[in-house]
Amino acid sequence: MSLFESIYRFFGWWIINIDMFFIFFLVLGGILYLFTKKKRGKKFLTFSCLGLVFFAVVPVGLWTFEGLENRFPKIATIPATAKGMILLGGGFDKMTSLARGETAYSLAAGNIIYFVEIAKANPHLQLVFSGNAFEAEAAKKEFKALGLNPDTLQFEGNSKNTLENARKTRELLHPNPQDQWVLVTSAYHIPRSTGLFRKAGFNIIPYPVDYHTPGNYEMWFFIGLKMNLDAWHASAREWLGMLDNYLTGRSDEFYPKSAT
């Protein structure tokens, strides 16, 4: 990892985890106020409290999350010329699954259900799953339970992140530029993953599923710190990831869009 990457990820962590950023200054301000410099402590306390109140009232997290989900339109019909369909991992909760001894699901579990529905409605598609080893094994069980024969899929189970999803799936499939591949993943994740798969040589048809916002960009306000911070955590990771991919040449587009 380069020095640039190290610095970028350090500051990126604080941006994504903005709540920890404000809590750090809240604790620092409290320590300064109690033991040494009351004036400086008050400044840090005021700054951190105002920051948390801002995120509790202004839904900036939900707005940025909606922007990601609205980037690509929903697809009514998959072209008959499409060669195959790729599902990205992420729908399983590994820690809980291992602790409980049964498959547990993350908020992205809807991806799996939609993938099965699309696969059954489009039997001409070559089916591929890309994720880590645990996700691949869990997906086989889930597909079988939902009536989709896992033997009809190709599994790539060695990826640790979306960049590796794209590169290792390319090694598995050796795509031709003229072949269209439907990429299925959560709507908020589809812009970043589309940029990486296009760079890897795939002619991608983005298929967003698993929405979590109404998507109407209403300028409304509310008191909901947890809801807004949860949305900020997810969206900031995607926005910073797209910026990082663009600056490092992993994607040719900062904010991928539909092909013209």
GUSEBA-95664 format. One record per residue: residue number from 0; x, y, z of N, C-alpha, C in turn; residue in three letters. Coordinates in steps of 0.001 Angstrom, whole numbers. Layout:
<rs>
- NUM|X|Y|Z|X|Y|Z|X|Y|Z|ALA .
...
</rs>
This chain:
<rs>
- 0|845|-1189|0|0|0|0|884|1245|0|MET .
- 1|591|2182|-912|1386|3395|-1032|1112|4337|134|SER .
- 2|1994|5347|286|1802|6350|1323|491|7094|1100|LEU .
- 3|191|7415|-166|-1064|8088|-488|-2258|7259|-27|PHE .
- 4|-2226|5971|-332|-3328|5083|59|-3475|5038|1573|GLU .
- 5|-2350|4971|2277|-2394|4898|3738|-3022|6163|4335|SER .
- 6|-2586|7326|3840|-3128|8598|4326|-4605|8716|3961|ILE .
- 7|-4923|8336|2723|-6302|8427|2249|-7220|7561|3102|TYR .
- 8|-6785|6354|3412|-7637|5449|4191|-7764|5905|5636|ARG .
- 9|-6701|6517|6172|-6773|7021|7544|-7846|8099|7659|PHE .
- 10|-7764|9096|6789|-8754|10175|6843|-10120|9682|6382|PHE .
- 11|-10131|8752|5428|-11399|8197|4972|-12142|7476|6076|GLY .
- 12|-11401|6800|6963|-12042|6085|8070|-12787|7066|8960|TRP .
- 13|-12183|8219|9230|-12811|9214|10090|-14024|9842|9411|TRP .
- 14|-13960|10005|8097|-15106|10566|7382|-16277|9589|7392|ILE .
- 15|-15987|8324|7106|-17043|7311|7115|-17646|7181|8504|ILE .
- 16|-16791|7100|9503|-17240|6970|10891|-17287|8348|11549|ASN .
- 17|-18113|9205|10985|-18179|10592|11437|-18650|10685|12881|ILE .
- 18|-19431|9713|13345|-19873|9721|14737|-18695|9551|15686|ASP .
- 19|-17738|8669|15326|-16546|8490|16141|-15680|9745|16137|MET .
- 20|-15693|10462|15016|-14951|11721|14910|-15474|12726|15939|PHE .
- 21|-16789|12878|15999|-17370|13834|16943|-17245|13344|18386|PHE .
- 22|-17372|12057|18610|-17227|11513|19958|-15794|11710|20463|ILE .
- 23|-14817|11566|19567|-13418|11794|19951|-13234|13212|20482|PHE .
- 24|-13782|14201|19753|-13643|15586|20199|-14510|15867|21422|PHE .
- 25|-15595|15124|21567|-16423|15274|22760|-15660|14826|24001|LEU .
- 26|-15001|13687|23911|-14211|13177|25033|-13004|14071|25289|VAL .
- 27|-12327|14477|24202|-11170|15358|24339|-11573|16680|25006|LEU .
- 28|-12700|17232|24569|-13165|18479|25155|-13504|18329|26621|GLY .
- 29|-14099|17196|26983|-14424|16960|28379|-13184|16851|29247|GLY .
- 30|-12159|16178|28728|-10907|16034|29479|-10237|17384|29675|ILE .
- 31|-10165|18162|28596|-9549|19486|28689|-10316|20391|29655|LEU .
- 32|-11626|20333|29583|-12448|21184|30449|-12277|20833|31922|TYR .
- 33|-12177|19532|32211|-12103|19103|33603|-10720|19288|34218|LEU .
- 34|-9673|19147|33410|-8341|19073|34012|-7399|20228|33672|PHE .
- 35|-7529|20837|32509|-6524|21843|32164|-7115|23140|31618|THR .
- 36|-7540|23103|30350|-7903|24338|29665|-9402|24371|29391|LYS .
- 37|-10136|25071|30248|-11589|25108|30144|-12058|25785|28851|LYS .
- 38|-11366|26851|28434|-11792|27571|27241|-11691|26698|25997|LYS .
- 39|-10549|26022|25848|-10377|25144|24691|-11313|23941|24791|ARG .
- 40|-11505|23444|26005|-12414|22324|26202|-13831|22665|25777|GLY .
- 41|-14271|23883|26101|-15604|24319|25703|-15740|24344|24179|LYS .
- 42|-14694|24765|23497|-14734|24829|22029|-14908|23434|21437|LYS .
- 43|-14142|22479|21954|-14263|21119|21444|-15631|20527|21774|PHE .
- 44|-16122|20782|22974|-17433|20284|23371|-18530|20885|22489|LEU .
- 45|-18434|22176|22223|-19425|22832|21381|-19381|22298|19961|THR .
- 46|-18176|22150|19426|-18008|21645|18061|-18605|20249|17913|PHE .
- 47|-18286|19349|18834|-18760|17972|18730|-20271|17881|18918|SER .
- 48|-20816|18646|19861|-22265|18628|20089|-23025|19175|18887|CYS .
- 49|-22524|20258|18302|-23171|20824|17118|-23103|19854|15940|LEU .
- 50|-21980|19153|15817|-21847|18179|14737|-22853|17051|14867|GLY .
- 51|-23015|16522|16075|-23974|15445|16297|-25410|15927|16109|LEU .
- 52|-25690|17145|16562|-27035|17703|16358|-27316|17889|14865|VAL .
- 53|-26304|18351|14121|-26471|18524|12676|-26877|17213|12016|PHE .
- 54|-26165|16120|12335|-26482|14825|11735|-27780|14244|12284|PHE .
- 55|-28216|14716|13437|-29482|14253|13987|-30674|14927|13315|ALA .
- 56|-30460|16120|12745|-31564|16900|12191|-31543|16952|10663|VAL .
- 57|-30368|17163|10083|-30247|17287|8631|-29933|15907|8039|VAL .
- 58|-30796|15362|7213|-30608|13995|6709|-29595|13900|5574|PRO .
- 59|-28410|14437|5766|-27397|14419|4713|-27012|12989|4354|VAL .
- 60|-27020|12091|5347|-26715|10699|5062|-27727|10069|4138|GLY .
- 61|-29002|10315|4387|-30055|9759|3541|-30055|10387|2156|LEU .
- 62|-29743|11675|2069|-29689|12316|758|-28565|11726|-99|TRP .
- 63|-27384|11556|482|-26270|10988|-287|-26526|9517|-615|THR .
- 64|-27227|8826|274|-27578|7423|29|-28583|7324|-1119|PHE .
- 65|-29580|8201|-1119|-30568|8212|-2196|-29923|8512|-3544|GLU .
- 66|-28927|9398|-3530|-28246|9715|-4775|-27622|8485|-5412|GLY .
- 67|-27042|7629|-4588|-26457|6393|-5094|-27533|5450|-5625|LEU .
- 68|-28618|5322|-4866|-29674|4394|-5275|-30385|4842|-6552|GLU .
- 69|-30415|6144|-6807|-31114|6673|-7980|-30220|6801|-9209|ASN .
- 70|-28950|6462|-9078|-28008|6690|-10183|-28373|5895|-11434|ARG .
- 71|-28802|4652|-11254|-29166|3815|-12389|-30652|3491|-12338|PHE .
- 72|-31325|3526|-13465|-32763|3219|-13478|-33012|1727|-13282|PRO .
- 73|-34203|1430|-12790|-34600|34|-12674|-34809|-546|-14070|LYS .
- 74|-34518|-1818|-14223|-34628|-2477|-15520|-35903|-3310|-15567|ILE .
- 75|-36724|-3050|-16579|-37974|-3794|-16711|-37755|-5152|-17366|ALA .
- 76|-36898|-5182|-18390|-36672|-6416|-19138|-35194|-6575|-19444|THR .
- 77|-34689|-7752|-19212|-33304|-8047|-19542|-33220|-8442|-21012|ILE .
- 78|-32312|-7832|-21767|-32213|-8154|-23200|-31938|-9639|-23434|PRO .
- 79|-32543|-10163|-24467|-32330|-11575|-24810|-30892|-11825|-25240|ALA .
- 80|-30189|-10747|-25619|-28799|-10885|-26067|-27800|-10928|-24914|THR .
- 81|-28275|-10662|-23699|-27369|-10685|-22550|-26801|-12088|-22360|ALA .
- 82|-25505|-12153|-22116|-24844|-13446|-21982|-25060|-14071|-20607|LYS .
- 83|-24977|-13258|-19551|-25094|-13843|-18226|-25392|-12811|-17163|GLY .
- 84|-25424|-13278|-15930|-25757|-12420|-14798|-24831|-12746|-13633|MET .
- 85|-24323|-11693|-12996|-23373|-11823|-11895|-23998|-11252|-10624|ILE .
- 86|-23978|-12032|-9564|-24437|-11567|-8254|-23231|-11380|-7353|LEU .
- 87|-23118|-10204|-6736|-22033|-9950|-5791|-22438|-10407|-4403|LEU .
- 88|-21466|-10887|-3629|-21719|-11319|-2269|-22028|-10136|-1363|GLY .
- 89|-22261|-10443|-93|-22561|-9387|863|-23891|-9556|1559|GLY .
- 90|-24642|-10590|1211|-25952|-10772|1797|-25967|-11583|3086|GLY .
- 91|-24779|-12012|3531|-24711|-12886|4703|-23915|-12242|5832|PHE .
- 92|-24309|-12545|7053|-23623|-12080|8256|-22765|-13238|8769|ASP .
- 93|-21468|-13209|8450|-20593|-14322|8773|-20439|-14515|10280|LYS .
- 94|-20197|-13434|11022|-19960|-13545|12458|-21152|-14179|13174|MET .
- 95|-22351|-13687|12867|-23548|-14232|13501|-23816|-15656|13044|THR .
- 96|-23571|-15944|11787|-23786|-17297|11268|-22918|-18314|11996|SER .
- 97|-21642|-17984|12175|-20735|-18903|12855|-21087|-19043|14327|LEU .
- 98|-21509|-17946|14949|-21852|-17990|16366|-23134|-18776|16618|ALA .
- 99|-24091|-18657|15715|-25393|-19303|15893|-25479|-20696|15280|ARG .
- 100|-24531|-21002|14406|-24557|-22319|13775|-25589|-22444|12678|GLY .
- 101|-26082|-21346|12167|-27016|-21346|11044|-26839|-20056|10265|GLU .
- 102|-27308|-20061|9026|-27097|-18911|8162|-27852|-17690|8673|THR .
- 103|-27129|-16589|8824|-27727|-15307|9199|-27497|-14332|8045|ALA .
- 104|-28367|-13360|7930|-28362|-12499|6763|-28116|-11043|7133|TYR .
- 105|-27523|-10316|6220|-27309|-8885|6401|-28473|-8131|5765|SER .
- 106|-28406|-6792|5792|-29455|-5997|5175|-29503|-6166|3658|LEU .
- 107|-28452|-6743|3077|-28408|-6945|1630|-28933|-8308|1209|ALA .
- 108|-29628|-8999|2093|-30138|-10335|1778|-31117|-10309|613|ALA .
- 109|-31754|-9155|389|-32697|-9046|-720|-32050|-9307|-2069|GLY .
- 110|-30742|-9083|-2170|-30043|-9344|-3431|-30215|-10783|-3884|ASN .
- 111|-30124|-11695|-2933|-30187|-13123|-3239|-31566|-13489|-3770|ILE .
- 112|-32606|-12976|-3107|-33978|-13281|-3523|-34251|-12738|-4921|ILE .
- 113|-33851|-11496|-5172|-34068|-10915|-6496|-33285|-11669|-7562|TYR .
- 114|-32080|-12066|-7247|-31260|-12798|-8205|-31950|-14093|-8628|PHE .
- 115|-32487|-14819|-7670|-33177|-16074|-7970|-34402|-15814|-8838|VAL .
- 116|-35156|-14766|-8508|-36336|-14427|-9303|-35953|-14097|-10748|GLU .
- 117|-34911|-13299|-10907|-34472|-12916|-12254|-33960|-14132|-13013|ILE .
- 118|-33201|-14994|-12330|-32645|-16177|-12970|-33751|-17101|-13476|ALA .
- 119|-34785|-17286|-12678|-35884|-18161|-13093|-36665|-17576|-14270|LYS .
- 120|-36751|-16245|-14323|-37485|-15587|-15404|-36661|-15468|-16684|ALA .
- 121|-35340|-15691|-16572|-34436|-15557|-17730|-33507|-16760|-17796|ASN .
- 122|-34038|-17920|-18163|-33224|-19144|-18144|-32076|-19163|-19149|PRO .
- 123|-32053|-18185|-20055|-30970|-18147|-21036|-29671|-17591|-20470|HIS .
- 124|-29725|-16998|-19271|-28554|-16334|-18709|-27578|-17322|-18068|LEU .
- 125|-26307|-17097|-18320|-25250|-17802|-17600|-25124|-17157|-16225|GLN .
- 126|-25166|-17954|-15156|-25245|-17421|-13807|-23915|-17542|-13076|LEU .
- 127|-23540|-16452|-12369|-22260|-16408|-11662|-22471|-15755|-10301|VAL .
- 128|-21831|-16311|-9284|-21804|-15688|-7958|-20362|-15346|-7628|PHE .
- 129|-20141|-14121|-7120|-18789|-13691|-6762|-18774|-13159|-5346|SER .
- 130|-17949|-13761|-4489|-17845|-13335|-3092|-16684|-14035|-2436|GLY .
- 131|-16677|-14095|-1103|-15622|-14837|-422|-16052|-16289|-223|ASN .
- 132|-15190|-17089|374|-15454|-18520|493|-16702|-18803|1328|ALA .
- 133|-16856|-18093|2443|-18038|-18304|3286|-19317|-17952|2533|PHE .
- 134|-19302|-16815|1836|-20485|-16380|1097|-20848|-17359|-5|GLU .
- 135|-19843|-17898|-671|-20109|-18841|-1755|-20812|-20097|-1234|ALA .
- 136|-20349|-20619|-108|-20974|-21815|459|-22381|-21511|973|GLU .
- 137|-22541|-20358|1612|-23864|-19969|2098|-24826|-19745|935|ALA .
- 138|-24330|-19162|-156|-25173|-18909|-1325|-25654|-20209|-1945|ALA .
- 139|-24803|-21227|-1991|-25215|-22522|-2545|-26412|-23082|-1782|LYS .
- 140|-26362|-23007|-453|-27467|-23498|372|-28724|-22669|136|LYS .
- 141|-28556|-21352|37|-29709|-20472|-144|-30347|-20681|-1506|GLU .
- 142|-29526|-20812|-2533|-30064|-21034|-3869|-30872|-22332|-3924|PHE .
- 143|-30334|-23366|-3326|-31024|-24653|-3308|-32359|-24546|-2581|LYS .
- 144|-32370|-23834|-1442|-33605|-23674|-672|-34651|-22871|-1446|ALA .
- 145|-34200|-21961|-2309|-35118|-21124|-3082|-35473|-21723|-4438|LEU .
- 146|-35013|-22944|-4686|-35404|-23638|-5906|-34528|-23380|-7108|GLY .
- 147|-33326|-22853|-6879|-32378|-22632|-7972|-31216|-23599|-7797|LEU .
- 148|-31026|-24483|-8745|-29991|-25504|-8647|-28608|-24849|-8633|ASN .
- 149|-27855|-24974|-7538|-26522|-24334|-7483|-25551|-24896|-8513|PRO .
- 150|-25850|-26112|-9042|-24967|-26688|-10057|-25056|-25938|-11377|ASP .
- 151|-26062|-25090|-11525|-26193|-24312|-12758|-25416|-23004|-12699|THR .
- 152|-24752|-22743|-11569|-23994|-21503|-11401|-22492|-21775|-11394|LEU .
- 153|-21743|-20743|-11737|-20308|-20730|-11512|-20040|-19875|-10274|GLN .
- 154|-19159|-20355|-9414|-18885|-19640|-8159|-17440|-19162|-8121|PHE .
- 155|-17285|-17892|-7815|-15973|-17300|-7550|-15977|-16974|-6067|GLU .
- 156|-15189|-17697|-5279|-15255|-17565|-3836|-13963|-17143|-3175|GLY .
- 157|-13175|-16318|-3852|-11880|-15918|-3300|-11708|-14403|-3203|ASN .
- 158|-12793|-13658|-3259|-12699|-12200|-3261|-12905|-11627|-1862|SER .
- 159|-12077|-10659|-1516|-12193|-9982|-219|-12930|-8645|-323|LYS .
- 160|-13052|-8104|-1531|-13698|-6813|-1729|-14214|-6721|-3162|ASN .
- 161|-14836|-5589|-3488|-15461|-5443|-4802|-14424|-5389|-5921|THR .
- 162|-13268|-4800|-5650|-12210|-4780|-6659|-11809|-6200|-7037|LEU .
- 163|-11649|-7058|-6037|-11307|-8453|-6320|-12466|-9193|-6965|GLU .
- 164|-13696|-8828|-6617|-14859|-9402|-7306|-14711|-9222|-8814|ASN .
- 165|-14407|-7991|-9208|-14301|-7676|-10634|-13135|-8416|-11290|ALA .
- 166|-11981|-8385|-10663|-10788|-8966|-11271|-10839|-10492|-11306|ARG .
- 167|-11293|-11097|-10221|-11331|-12557|-10163|-12463|-13129|-11010|LYS .
- 168|-13552|-12380|-11135|-14627|-12815|-12029|-14174|-12724|-13480|THR .
- 169|-13374|-11727|-13789|-12796|-11630|-15136|-11908|-12844|-15420|ARG .
- 170|-11102|-13245|-14443|-10248|-14417|-14619|-11074|-15685|-14811|GLU .
- 171|-12238|-15732|-14193|-13109|-16899|-14311|-13816|-16947|-15660|LEU .
- 172|-14276|-15794|-16137|-15152|-15765|-17309|-14467|-15350|-18606|LEU .
- 173|-13355|-14611|-18529|-12673|-14085|-19709|-13677|-13407|-20646|HIS .
- 174|-14319|-12327|-20200|-15398|-11716|-20983|-14908|-11058|-22263|PRO .
- 175|-15743|-11134|-23296|-15497|-10403|-24530|-16209|-9062|-24453|ASN .
- 176|-15655|-8023|-25057|-16271|-6687|-24969|-17699|-6639|-25488|PRO .
- 177|-18038|-7487|-26445|-19381|-7456|-27011|-20417|-8204|-26172|GLN .
- 178|-19961|-9007|-25222|-20886|-9764|-24375|-21442|-8876|-23263|ASP .
- 179|-22748|-8882|-23100|-23394|-8108|-22046|-23580|-8966|-20798|GLN .
- 180|-23198|-8402|-19643|-23355|-9100|-18374|-24198|-8252|-17429|TRP .
- 181|-25244|-8846|-16894|-26106|-8167|-15933|-25446|-8251|-14557|VAL .
- 182|-25229|-7105|-13930|-24601|-7066|-12611|-25661|-6752|-11566|LEU .
- 183|-25861|-7682|-10630|-26889|-7535|-9600|-26240|-7285|-8247|VAL .
- 184|-26613|-6192|-7621|-26172|-5892|-6252|-27072|-4796|-5688|THR .
- 185|-26875|-4442|-4438|-27705|-3414|-3808|-27618|-2105|-4594|SER .
- 186|-28740|-1393|-4678|-28806|-179|-5489|-27755|845|-5081|ALA .
- 187|-27494|973|-3780|-26516|1975|-3342|-25086|1575|-3704|TYR .
- 188|-24865|292|-3945|-23534|-224|-4255|-23295|-347|-5758|HIS .
- 189|-24340|-230|-6559|-24210|-481|-7995|-23304|528|-8711|ILE .
- 190|-23268|1835|-8353|-22360|2729|-9078|-20884|2341|-8933|PRO .
- 191|-20444|2099|-7707|-19031|1765|-7495|-18667|441|-8159|ARG .
- 192|-19517|-564|-8004|-19208|-1877|-8567|-19244|-1844|-10094|SER .
- 193|-20133|-1037|-10666|-20193|-927|-12123|-18894|-353|-12682|THR .
- 194|-18355|680|-12041|-17095|1261|-12490|-15957|259|-12459|GLY .
- 195|-15885|-556|-11413|-14817|-1546|-11289|-14970|-2659|-12317|LEU .
- 196|-16185|-3120|-12547|-16392|-4199|-13520|-16170|-3712|-14947|PHE .
- 197|-16544|-2479|-15240|-16260|-1936|-16571|-14759|-1857|-16809|ARG .
- 198|-14028|-1404|-15799|-12576|-1316|-15930|-11956|-2696|-16118|LYS .
- 199|-12573|-3708|-15526|-12070|-5082|-15651|-12380|-5697|-17009|ALA .
- 200|-13144|-4997|-17849|-13400|-5476|-19194|-14795|-6002|-19453|GLY .
- 201|-15702|-5806|-18501|-17072|-6281|-18666|-17949|-5197|-19310|PHE .
- 202|-18807|-5625|-20222|-19852|-4772|-20774|-21068|-4946|-19861|ASN .
- 203|-21203|-4033|-18905|-22126|-4225|-17794|-23505|-3610|-18048|ILE .
- 204|-24533|-4371|-17682|-25893|-3858|-17547|-26169|-3782|-16050|ILE .
- 205|-26137|-2596|-15451|-26363|-2497|-14007|-27817|-2829|-13658|PRO .
- 206|-27995|-3712|-12683|-29340|-4100|-12263|-29453|-3839|-10759|TYR .
- 207|-29860|-2626|-10372|-29960|-2304|-8941|-31167|-2983|-8291|PRO .
- 208|-30955|-3533|-7108|-32027|-4142|-6318|-31832|-3750|-4855|VAL .
- 209|-32717|-4230|-3994|-32537|-4062|-2551|-32451|-2595|-2139|ASP .
- 210|-33500|-1839|-2479|-33545|-412|-2140|-33838|-216|-656|TYR .
- 211|-33329|898|-98|-33553|1215|1309|-34060|2636|1534|HIS .
- 212|-34282|3403|467|-34822|4752|590|-35946|4927|-435|THR .
- 213|-36887|5859|-192|-37972|6104|-1158|-37488|6732|-2451|PRO .
- 214|-36348|7428|-2402|-35739|7939|-3622|-36373|9182|-4206|GLY .
- 215|-37078|9968|-3412|-37760|11137|-3969|-37098|12467|-3611|ASN .
- 216|-35980|12429|-2904|-35211|13639|-2600|-36023|14746|-1938|TYR .
- 217|-36959|14418|-1117|-37727|15449|-429|-36837|16184|583|GLU .
- 218|-36984|17512|640|-36186|18322|1569|-36860|18339|2943|MET .
- 219|-36897|17186|3560|-37529|17099|4860|-36478|16896|5943|TRP .
- 220|-36867|17267|7159|-35961|17146|8291|-36644|16342|9393|PHE .
- 221|-35874|15770|10263|-36413|14915|11304|-35385|14796|12424|PHE .
- 222|-35797|14193|13518|-34859|13888|14594|-34592|12392|14542|ILE .
- 223|-33460|12014|14012|-33150|10592|13850|-31668|10388|13621|GLY .
- 224|-30883|10508|14680|-29434|10436|14553|-28975|9072|14036|LEU .
- 225|-29483|8000|14607|-29032|6657|14220|-29349|6370|12751|LYS .
- 226|-30564|6693|12327|-30955|6439|10943|-30045|7179|9965|MET .
- 227|-29789|8439|10260|-28974|9254|9368|-27515|8801|9373|ASN .
- 228|-26992|8443|10544|-25604|7987|10619|-25420|6641|9934|LEU .
- 229|-26401|5747|10065|-26319|4459|9366|-26236|4680|7855|ASP .
- 230|-27069|5585|7351|-27048|5894|5924|-25730|6550|5524|ALA .
- 231|-25223|7435|6394|-23947|8098|6110|-22800|7091|6057|TRP .
- 232|-22767|6141|6993|-21705|5138|6998|-21656|4405|5665|HIS .
- 233|-22816|3980|5178|-22864|3213|3935|-22554|4072|2722|ALA .
- 234|-23153|5261|2650|-22965|6095|1463|-21565|6686|1390|SER .
- 235|-21013|7117|2531|-19666|7692|2525|-18638|6664|2063|ALA .
- 236|-18818|5419|2460|-17912|4366|2019|-17948|4225|490|ARG .
- 237|-19137|4335|-72|-19270|4215|-1525|-18673|5425|-2246|GLU .
- 238|-18991|6634|-1767|-18479|7844|-2412|-16957|7917|-2339|TRP .
- 239|-16404|7635|-1164|-14947|7651|-1026|-14310|6533|-1835|LEU .
- 240|-14982|5377|-1881|-14467|4268|-2684|-14414|4626|-4152|GLY .
- 241|-15452|5300|-4657|-15446|5712|-6063|-14341|6724|-6336|MET .
- 242|-14135|7654|-5409|-13061|8633|-5571|-11703|7941|-5574|LEU .
- 243|-11498|7033|-4648|-10246|6295|-4562|-10009|5489|-5837|ASP .
- 244|-11023|4799|-6311|-10878|3988|-7522|-10537|4843|-8736|ASN .
- 245|-11135|6023|-8811|-10882|6908|-9943|-9467|7480|-9893|TYR .
- 246|-9037|7920|-8702|-7709|8516|-8566|-6595|7494|-8777|LEU .
- 247|-6850|6239|-8436|-5821|5204|-8567|-5929|4423|-9871|THR .
- 248|-6865|4801|-10742|-6983|4149|-12037|-7701|2817|-12023|GLY .
- 249|-8364|2488|-10925|-9123|1230|-10869|-10454|1345|-11578|ARG .
- 250|-10878|2584|-11810|-12116|2860|-12545|-11864|4044|-13461|SER .
- 251|-12458|4013|-14643|-12310|5132|-15586|-13323|6231|-15324|ASP .
- 252|-14256|5992|-14416|-15300|6958|-14112|-15339|7215|-12600|GLU .
- 253|-15464|8483|-12232|-15630|8785|-10809|-17022|8351|-10344|PHE .
- 254|-18048|8747|-11087|-19432|8443|-10727|-20077|7770|-11923|TYR .
- 255|-19907|6465|-12052|-20399|5750|-13246|-21870|6009|-13537|PRO .
- 256|-22194|6042|-14814|-23567|6276|-15258|-23932|5272|-16331|LYS .
- 257|-25195|5307|-16744|-25660|4399|-17773|-24930|4678|-19079|SER .
- 258|-24629|3603|-19812|-23946|3753|-21084|-24876|4464|-22074|ALA .
- 259|-24308|5343|-22870|-25111|6077|-23860|-25088|5362|-25195|THR .
</rs>
